[in-house]
Amino acid sequence: MLDVDAVRSQFPLLNERVGGSSLCYLDNAATSHKPLSVLDAMDDCYRHHYGPIHRGLYALAEDASARYEAARASVARFVGAPSADQLVFTRSATEAINLVAAGWAQPRLQPEDTVWVSRLEHHSNFLPWQRVCQRTGARLRIIELKSDGSLDFENSADLYGPRTRLIALSHVSNVLGVVNPIREVAENARLRGIPVLVDAAQSVAHLPVDVVALGCDFLAFSAHKILGPTGIGALYAKSEHLKDMEPLLVGGGMVDEVGESHSSWAPSPGKFEAGSPNLAGAVGFAAAVDYLTGIGMDRVHAHVRDLTRQALRGLAAIPDLQIYGPADTTRRAGIVAFNLPSVHAHDVAQLLAERNVAIRAGHHCCQPLMQFLGVPATVRASFASYNRPDDVEKLIDAVQWARRVFA
């Protein structure tokens, strides 16, 4: 069982008091707060270990380079990558997906080829594929949803068809919280030689993730949603894909040899990390995954599942409130989206903010999903390891109050 008070004590910002009460932070699907171990690791890096990466032979530079590669190994281990060389640092999960779209998919797509995404994708896992299909003449196909938000495979008959070149799916929806059956999709795709990309931006924060067990070809995620710093993310890819993939950015640090008319790239992962690497970001990223590993992702998952169950039960008791996504908490992670009837989500969010309850309202960068739901926006609460049951009660009380205000 998770000692949530001990966990929460490690997050300075969450222990500050605003207007006489501590912040009830339930916007973790947008970004998460940082424990002392992450803050201290980054501070220590800048104070005592900062230097150029792979660019110097003096002790400080060699120490910085070693710490950068050690961070890569920690993050790779967190997602079960067989080798640290299969883990590329990027600026974000968004950049990681764009790297695959431009550097791997675009050179391989032909007119009438197909790339599949789902209706619930974040724009970061929708727009890169839309653009690459427009550039190549390939078709972007959409896996539609059932009424509970699960993927409607029965009406996606050509998903594993002969012209399918890639399937790109989120592991966990950032709106509905639904957990997609990635392992099943990857297994079926592998039998037909179809690569699978997984947007794991939400799942790495809630679930134990193992790329070998999932069977995916690519997996993208970011640090800031799992207690780490902003400005850094990661791409896992199978070695054969990294070997064949072209870099998204070219410049310093990613080359082997540069000539006037031809240049060659450094081996992976270096060829994908042009420019000066983000040393402090990588160190903070590693500190975050080490912190979560120390807690245990199984315990994090169980704790967040309990909070989600509590929220679903409490919100469902509010008259006329609409909850989106599956009611079964074994099929969703720690995200709950809902609406009050005839009240815009932004108005609900504003009233909750007056109660010091921080949630998200909007289309959540998922406009195709909002079109399916038939609403312009939803209210979204999302949970993390440092949230307590009383945070959920504050949410429910604040929503009940908002409903009375708008009655």
N, C-alpha and C positions, 0 to 999 in steps of 0.2 A: 504494500500500500504506500502511496506517495505521501510524504510529509510536506504538504503544500505550504505550511507556514515557514518551514525551513527553506524551501525553494524560494518563496516570495521575499524572504529576508535578503536574498542575494541581488535584488533588483532595486537599486536606489530610487529611481524615478517613481516606482509604484508605491514607495513608502513615504513620499512627500504628501503633504496635506494641502488641498486647495479648497478655500471656502469652508474650512472646518472638517472636511472629509477627504479621505484618500480617493484617488482616481479609480473608478471601476472601468478598467480597460478591456473592452470586448471587441477590438478591431484587429485581432491578430492575423486574420487572413490578409490584411493589407500590409502590416509590418509588425514585428515583435520587438519587445524591449530586450535590453542587454544585461546579462548578469555581470557581477564584479569580475569574474574570471576573464570574460571577454574584454572588458574595459581595461583591466590591469595588463593583460597580455599585449594589447595594442599600445598602451602607454609605455610599457617596458620596451617594446620594439622600437618606438621612436626615440626613447631616451638612451637606450644602451646598445641596440643591435641594428640600427638602420644603416643601410648601404646599398650600392647598386647590385642588382641581381645578374649573375652570370657575366659580369663585365669588369671584374677586377681580380688581381692576384694577391692583394694585401689581405690581412687577417679579417678586417671588418667586412669587406666585400664577400669573402669566402664564408664567413659566419652568416651573413644575410642570405646568401644563396642556399646554404644548408637549411636554414629555417624555412625558406620559401618551399623547398622541395619536401621538407618534413611536413609542412602544412598540406601540401598536395597529397602526400601519403595518408594523412589523417582523414581528409575529406573523402578520398577514394575508398578507404577502409569503411567509412560510415555507410556508404551505399553498396558495399560488397564488391567493388570492382576488383577483378583478378590482379590488376597491375596499376600502380600509380601513374604509369605512362598513358593509361586510358582515360585520365581525368584532365581536362583542359579548363584552366581558369578563364572566365569571361567577365564582362562587367555586370551581367545579369542573366536570369533565365531567358529573358527576351532575346538577348544577343546570342545565347547558345542555340536557340531555335533558328534564328536568322542565319547563323553559321551553317547549320545543316541544310537549310533551304537553299541558300546561295552557293555554298561550297560543295555540297554533295548531291542534292536533288536536281538542281537546275541543269547541270551538264548531262544528266541522264534522262530527263523527261523529253518526250516527243509528243506531237499532236495526237490527241485521242488517248494518251496515257491518263491514268487516274491517280489522284491523291485523295485520300479519305480523311475527314475530320468529323467531329460530332457537333451537334447543335449546341452543346453546353460549353464549348471551348472559350477560354479567355481570348481576347483579341490577339494576344501574343502568340497563341497557337492556332490562329485563324488567318490573320493578315499576311504573314510570311508565305503561307501556302497559296493564298489567293493571288498574291503578286507573282509568285514563281509560276503558277499555272497560266496567268495572263501573259507572261513573257515567253512561255514555251509552247502555248497552245494546248497544254494538258487540261484536263477537266478536274475541277474541285467538286467532290461529292460529299454529301453530309449524311451521317448516321443520325436519323431522327430519334425522338424520345418517346417513351411511353408516358402515361399520365403521371406516374410517380417519379419521373425524371430519370429512370434507367434507360439504357441504350436499347433501341428497337432493332435488334439484329435480324428479326424475322422479316422485316421490310427493307433490308439492306442486302439483297440477294447477291449483288455483284461485289460485295466487300472483298472477297478473296478471288476475284476474277482474274483472267489472264492479263488484263491491261492495268491492274493495280500495281503501282510502283512504290507506294509508301502509305502507311496508316499512322496518323498522328493523333494521339489521344491524351487528355489529362488523366492522371491517376485519380485525383479527387477534384470534383467541381468546386470552384471558388464561390459559387452561389448556393447550389443545392446540397453541397457536402457529400453527394453520392460518390461511393467508391466504385470505380469502373473495374470490370474483370480483365485486367491487363494480362494476367498470366494466360488466361484462356484465349484471348485475342492473339497474343504473341505465339502461342503454340500452334494455332490454326494458320497463322501467317507464315511461320517458319516452314511448315510442310509445303508451302507453295512458293517459297523463296521471296517473301514480301517483308521488307524491313519495317520495324515498328519504332516510332519515336514516342516517348512518354514525357509529358509535361508534369514533373513531380514537385512543382513549386509549393503546392499545398500538402501533399502526402508526406514529404520528408519531415514536416513539423508535427505530424500526428501519428504516423505509422512506422513500424520497422520496414525499411526498404532495402531490398537486395536485388541488384540488377541481374545476377545470374538466375536467381529463383524466378524473377519476373520474366526473364527470357527476352528482354527488349534489346534493340540494337543501339538506341540512343536514349539518354535520360538527361533532362535539363532541370536545374533548380537553382535557387538563389540563397545567399547567406542571410539576408535581412529578415526573412520569414521564419528562420530557425535560430533566433537569438543572436545572430551574427551581425556584422556591419553592412551598411549599404554600399553599393558600388562594386560588388563582386558576386559572381555566380559561378556555375560550373556546368560542364558538359561531359557526361560519360559517353563513350562510344566504343564499339567493338574495334579491335585493332585494325582489321582489314578495312573498315570504313575510314578510320583516321588516315591510313596510308593513302587512300584514294581521294580524300577530300581536299579541296582547295581552300586556302585561308580566306577569311572574310576581309581582313586587314593586312596590308603589307607595309614594311618599314623596318625600323631598327630591331635587332634582336631575334628576328625569325628567319634569317637567311643563312644559307650555307656559303653561297658564292654569288656575287653580283657582277655582271658584265654590262657592257654598253647595250647589247641587244638581247641578252638572255640572263636569267638569274635562276638559282635553285634554292629550295627551301631547306631549313633545318629539319631534322627528324621531329615527329610528333612527340610530345605535345607542344614543343617550342615553336613550331611553325605557325601555330594559331594564336600566339601570345605576343603580337607585335607591340613595340613600345616598351616603356619602363614598367615592369610588373608591379602590381599593387601588393607590396610586401606586407604592410600593416594590415591590409584587408585580408590577405591570405592567413596571416597569423590569427586574426580575430575569427575568421571562418573556422579554422582548426580548433580554436579554443571553444567555440560554440558547439561543434559536434562532439568534442571531448566532454564538454559539460553534460550534454544530453546522453551520451554513452554512459557517463558515470551515474546518472539517474536511472537509466534503462528505458529504452523506447517502449518496451512492453508496458512498463508502469505508466509512462506518459500517456500511451494510448488508452489504457484502462481508466485513468483519471479523467481524461478529456471525454471519453465515452460516457462516463457517469454524469459529467456536467451537461453534456448534450442531452442525455435522457431527461435530466431534471428540467432543462430549458424547454424541451418539447412538451413535457407533461404540463408545466406551468403555463406556457403560452397557449396550449390547446384548450385550457380551461377559460380563456378570455373569450367572451361571446363575439362571434362573427370574425375573429381574427383568422387570416388565411396563412397557413404554413406551406411552404413549397419543399418538394423533395420527399424521400421515403420516411415513413414513421419509424421503421425498424432501424435501431441504432447500430446493428451489426452491418448495415449497408451504407452507413454514412459516417463521415469523420466529424470533427468538432466545429461545424458551420451550420447555422440555422437562419434561413431567410424567411421573411414573413411580411405581411401588410395588414394594416387596419383598413376596414372598408371606407371608401370615399375620402381617405386622408392620404395626401401625398407622402411618400417615404421621407422626403427631406423635412417635412413639417414634424414628423414623428422624431426624426433624428435631432432636430433643434430642441424639442422639448426634453428629450432624454439628456441632451448636453446640459440643460439647466439643472438636472439632477446629478451631474458629474458622471454620467454613464456614457462612455465613448463607444459608439457603434458606427457602422458605415451605412449610408443610404445612397442609392443611385443605380445605374445599370451594371456597375461592377466590371466594366470593360467586357461585357457579355451581351451586346445588343441582339445578336441572333437568338439567344436564349430568352431575352425579354420579349421578343416578338412571339416566341412559342408560348410563353406564359400569358401573353396578352396584357402586359403592364409596362409602364415606362420605367419603373424602378421598383426595388424592394428595400426593406430594412434588413440588415444582416448583422447578426452577432456571431462572433467566432472566438474560440476558447484556446487557452494554452496551459502549460504546466503550472504557471504561477496563479492561475485563476482559482478562486475558492467557491464553494456553494453559496456563500453570501453574495458573491458577485452576481450569480444567476438570480438570486432573490431580488437584488436591487434592480436588475433588468426587468423582471416580471412586474415588480411594483411600479416602476417608471412607465412601462407600457400601459398598465391599467390606469395610471393617472392621466397619461396622454389620451387614452380613449375617453375618459370622462371630460377632459377639456374640450375635445372635438365633438362630444355628443350633442 
